[in-house]
Amino acid sequence: MQFTEFPFHTSILKAVAEERFHTPTLVQEQAIPLVLSKKNVIVSAQTGTGKTAAFALPIIQILLDKEV
């Protein structure tokens, strides 16, 4: 899976690509679709597994959707 497979705004995909992130971690792959569908999600994982991005990226997407 690649970040481009998520229904993210082009600005999010551009920012992710600029940071050279192409493949989501397992935590991100599983959590992002749930957060995008506005489900409650709790994640427990080691530092460095991408938890923050797993929540932040879809939240930014939801906020961008509300601007339209």
WOBELNOR-V977221 format. One record per run of one state. SS is the DSSP state (H for helix, E for strand, C for the rest). FROM is the first residue (numbers start at 1). TO is the last residue. Records with the same first field share a line. If there is no record, write none. Layout:
SS: FROM-TO, FROM-TO
//
This chain:
C: 1-2, 6-9, 19-25, 37-50, 68-68
H: 3-5, 10-18, 26-36, 51-67
//
